[in-house]
Amino acid sequence: MINTSDIFFDDDRVENIIKDWTKENIHIVTDFDRTLTSGDSGTSWSLISHAGILPEGYNIRRQEYYEYYRPIEINAAMPIEQKKEEMTLWWVKHLELLAEYKLKENVFDNITKGQSSIQFRDGAQELLYFCRKESIPIIIMSAGLGNVVESFLKNNNCLYENIHIISNFLVFKDGIVSGVPEHIIHSVNKNECELPAWLKTEIDKRPYPILMGDGIDDINMISDEQRKKALTIGFLDEGRESNFEIFQNIYDMVCINNCSLEPITKIISRKINFI
């Protein structure tokens, strides 16, 4: 089915999962950072630092948080409740840091336009366009900054009507950060995210999810019940040696070496168009 050495999967299992797909009964739930973007991209958080729009004091403290909390985030052995507490602390501290340094609302379009620290994963724009053409809903469930995600898609002409962003959108007053989201989405609590009622109603009519993520905990973007009919795809571009076996146990397909999304588009196209 897929001729590539960068994707590991059981062909019979995948074929069994996708056998009943139509363009009317599937939808995509995906992470953003290093899933739709390349495995060597910066994140929607780091873009602000790379853009140089805040004082050096922000960059220093942000990096201190990263060096302390990132090893915790990718630690597969840490108990989930403990990790949730640590991730909540990290996200709150960083969001409060943006407010402390008075990040301006009007910066997002500029910092996502023509910059190089965030790039689409190969094949991502083609997948987004294909799903728009076929009216397949895409839910981007990002623990990053929703303002950056939205702006990046807009500046790349990919903010289509079938794309719905569930993320951390900063609250602004008079053009300056005044608050943080009531419910903070971090890398470990995506299973607690609630879709708007109208979107949930639409998705309930499409019982076959395609889930894409780059972290162990991204599998929780959909429920245990939904996973029974899901094709789950994990992009393992960091910590491959320590996490490969875990990814194989969690995801139906494991993609390495900054793998393109083109094979995923081909799978969907082949099934819904009977190619």
N, C-alpha and C positions, 0 to 999 in steps of 0.2 A: 504493500500500500504506500509506504513512504521509503524512498531510497536515500537515506541519509544516515551517517554514522553518529550524528549529534542528537538523535532522539531514541530513547529506549522505551519499548512498550511491548505488550503481548498483542500480536496482530489479531488473534481470534477474539480476545477480550474487547478490544476497541471496536472491531466489526460488530460484535454483539450489542455494544452500547449504542452505536449509531444507526442500527438497522431500521429504526422506525422514525428517523428524523425527516421532517419536512420544514420548509421555511416558515410555516405557520406555527410550529410547536417547539422551536428552539429559541433560546436567548443566551446572551453572553454575560457573565459576571467576571470582571477582571480587576486586578490591582493595576496601579499606574506606574509608580516608580520601579524601574528595572524589570517591568513586565511588558507594558506597551512601549516603554523607553528601553534603550539598550542596556545590557548588563554592566557596561562600564560608564554609564551616565551618572552625573550627579543626581541628587534627588530634588523634589520640589522645595524641600527645606533648604538645601545647600545653595540653591540658585541665588537666594538673597545675599548670602555671604560672597559668592563668586562675583556678583554684580557690583560689589563695592559701594553700595548705596547707604550703608550704615557705618558708624564709627568703628575703629579697630577694637574697641572694648567689647562690642557685640560679637565680633568674630572670635575673640579669645575665649569668652565665656561659652559661646556655642560649641567650640571645639572641645572644651573641657567636658561639657555634657556628653558630646558624642563619644569621646574616648572612654568615658565611664560606662555609659548605658548601651552602646552598640554591642559589646561582647555579651551583655545580658540578653539583648534582643535575639541574637542568633544562637543562644545556648539552648539546645534541644533538651538538655537534661534537667533544666530548672522547673520546679513545680509551677503549673500554669497560674495559680492564684498569686504566687509570689512575683512571677513575671508581670502579671497585669498591674500590680501595685507599682512596680519599678517603671513600667512603660508609661503609666499615667503620670507619675512624677516627672519623667523626662518631657513628655508633651506639654504639661502645664508650665514647667520652667521655661521651655523654649517659647511658648506662646506669650507668656508674661514678659519675656525678654524683648519680643517684638513690640509689645505695648510700651515697655519702659523706654525703648529707643525711638518711639513715635514713628513707626513705619507708616508711610503715606499710601493712601489707596490708589493713587494714580501711577504707581511705579510698575505695576504688574505687566501692562502691555509692553512697556519698554524693555523690561528685563527678560521677557520671553520672546522677543523679536530679534532675530539675527544673532543670538548667542550660541555658544557651542558646548556649554557644560551639560545641557540636556538635549539628547537626540532620540528620535524615534528608533525603536528596534527595527531592523530590516523587515519589511513586509507589513509593518503595523498600519501605515497609512492606506495601503491597499486593502487590508482586512476591514478597516473602518469604512472605507468607501463601499466595499462589497456589501457589507451589512446594511449600509444606508440604502443602497440600490435595491436590496431584497427585503427591506423593512424589518430587519432583525434587530430587536432592542439590545442595546449594550448598556450595562450598568457598570460604571467605573466606581469601585469602592476603594477609596484611597485614604490612607492614614496620613497623607501629606497635607499640603495647603491647597484647598479647593480653588482659591483665587489664582494660584499658579497653574493648576491643571486646566482650568477653564480658559485662562488667557493663552496658554501654550497651544491648546487645540484651536482656539479662534485664530491665532496668528499663523497657524499652519493650515487654515481652511478646512479643519476637520471637526468643528463643533456642530455636528449634524443633529437634526431633530430627534433622531432615534437614540441619542446618547444621553444618559442621565448620570450626573455626578453626585455621589454620596461621599462627602469629605468634610474637612475642617475649614469652614469659611469664616474668616476674621470679621469681626463687627467693627464698623467705622462710624465715627461722628465727626462731622466737619472735615472729612478727608483724612483723619488720623485714626489709627487703631485705638479703639476705646474698650474693647472687650474680647473675650474668646468664646468659642462655641459652648452652648449649654451642655451638650454631650460631646465630649472629645473622643474622636476615633483614633485609636492607635493600632499598632500592628497585631495586637493580641486580642482585641475585643470586637473584631468585625462581626462576629456572630451575634453581637448585641445590637447591631445597627438595625433600625426600623425603616423600611421603605415607606414613602408617602402612600396613602391608601389607594390612590388612583393607579400608581405604578404597580403596587402589589396585585391589584385586580388584573392588570394587563399581564403580568408575569405568571399569575396563577393559571392563565389560559395556555401557557407555554411550559409544559412540564419537563422539558429536556434542557437542562442548563449545560453550558460549556464554561467551565471555571478555569481561569488562568491566574497564576500567582508565582511569586519568586521566593516566598517564605513558607516555613513549615505551618505557620498558623493561618496562612491565607486559605487553606482548605475550609476554614470555618466561615468563609463568606456566604456559604449556603448551609442549610440545615442537614442533619443526618438523613432525614426523609428525602430531601431533594437529591442528595448524593447517590441514592439508589438508581437514579436515571441520568446521572451526570457523567460527562466526559471531563476529567480533571487533568490539567496540564501544569506541571511545575517547571519553572525555569531556574536552573541551578548554576549560577554564575559566580557564587561566592561560597566558600566552605565546602567545596565539592568532596574532598576526601572524607570529611567527618560527617557529611549529611547525605551522601548519595544513597546509601541503603535506606535511610529514613524516608527520603523522597520517593524511592521506589515502592515503599510500603504504603505511602499516602496517596500518591498521584498515579493515574492510569498511564500517563506519558511523562517522561522526564527529559527535559531539553537542556543540553550543555553547550559550552563554547559560544555563548552569545547567539544562540540559535535564532534563525529567522522565523517570522510568523507565516511565511508563505505556505509551508506544509499544512498549517491549520486552515487557511483559506481554501486550499485545494480539497481538504477533507470535506468541508462544509459544502463547497461548490459541487463536488462529485455526488454527494448524497441528495442535495435538494434539487439538483438539475438532472439527476439520473445519468451522470456521465460514466 
